[in-house]
Amino acid sequence: MQIKCGLAYLMCNLESNKRKKLEKLVNKQHVMLKQLEQKLEKLAKEVENLKTKDRIASQNGDFTLVMQNDGNLVIYENPDTPDEEPIWASDNRDGIISQNGLYALRMQDDGNLVIYENPNAPDEEPIWTSRG
């Protein structure tokens, strides 16, 4: 009888230790997700406020997102070096520049990323969307 009680106590303790480790792991994951969420919110604000000639660099500086003066959104690898190379572009303007050269990138509530010509003006017009 005593052996059974000792075994039950040991099993209960084992389960308790596993539960504590799992709770610790879950709490750590929660903290990491919260930090990631904050970083993504910060990046979304930077991207949302991207205007003509603005740039956002990757954390290591190897890539840069640029809103060019023709309204074309471009990602460059090795920015500001002789090896600078565009690796992606929205290809939305074919070099056509609006009369005032104003463009803005916005993330809409529905998750659609949109480039607007003449942002915040009555004739504001979307010229590119991530949804095609």
N, C-alpha and C positions, 0 to 999 in steps of 0.2 A: 504494500500500500504506500509506504514511504517513497519507494522508487518511482511509482506512478506520479505522486505529487511533485517530486523533484523534477521529473521529466516534463510535466505540465508547466511548472514554473520556468524551466529552461526554455521550452517552446514559446511561452508567453513573452519572456524576455527577448528572445531572438526576434520574434515578430515585432516587438516594441522597437528594437534597434533598427530593424529594416524600415519600419514606419518612420522613425526619426530621420534616417538617411534619405528616404524618399521625400519627406517634407522639406528637408534641407535642399535637396536637388530641385524640387519644384519651386521653392522660394528663390533659389539662385537663377533658375530659368526665367522666372517672373521678372526679376530685376534686369536681366539681360534683354528681355523683350521690351521692357519699359524704356531702357536706354536706346534700343534700336528704333522704337517708335518716336522718341524725341529727335534722334538724328534724321529720321525720314521726314518728320514735320519741318525741321529746319531746312532740309534740302528742298522740300516742296515749296517753302516760302521763297527760297532763293530762285528756284526755277520759275515760280509764278511771277516774280518781279523782274524776270529777264527782259531787258529792253534792247533796242538796237545798239550794237557794239559791246554789249555786256558779255562777260565770260564767267564760267564756273569751272574751277579746276578740280580734278580728282584729288583725293587726299595725298597721294604720292606724287602728284604733279605730272604724271605721264600722259594724262588725257585732259582735254579742255572742251567744254561745250560753249559754242559761240553763236550769238544771234548776229549774223552779218548785216551790213547796211542795206543789202538787197532783200532782207527778210528770210533768207535761207538759214536754217538751223543746222549747224555742222559740229561734228565731234572730230577733234584733231588728236592724233597721237604724236608724242614728242613736241608739244607746242613750243613756239619761240626758239626753235633750234633749226639748223639746216636740214634736219631729217623730218621736219614737221610734215605730216601727211593727213589729209582728211580720210577718215575711215567710215564715216556715215554722214549723210546729208538728207535734209527733207526734200531737196530738189523741187521746190515749189514755185520758183520765180523765173527761172531761165535768165537770170541777170537783169530782170526788169525791176527798177527801183521806183517806189511810189513817189508822188510829188513832194511829200514832206519827209520821206524816208523813215517814218515811225512804224515800228513793229513791236509787238509784245507777245510773249508766250504765257499762256494761262492753262492751269489744270482746272477743268470744270468739275462741278459736283458729281457728274456722272462718270468721272474717270477719263474723259476724253481730253487729250492734250491738244491745244489749238494755238496756232499763230494767227494773230489779228493784225491787219493793216489799219493804220490810223486809230490806235486804241483809245478808248474813252471819248471818241468823237461821234457825232450823230451818224456819220457814214462809216463807222467801224465795220470791218468786213473780215470774216475768216478766210484765210488764204491757204491754210493747210490744217489737217487734223490727223491725229494718230489712228483714227478709225477709217481713214481713206475717204 
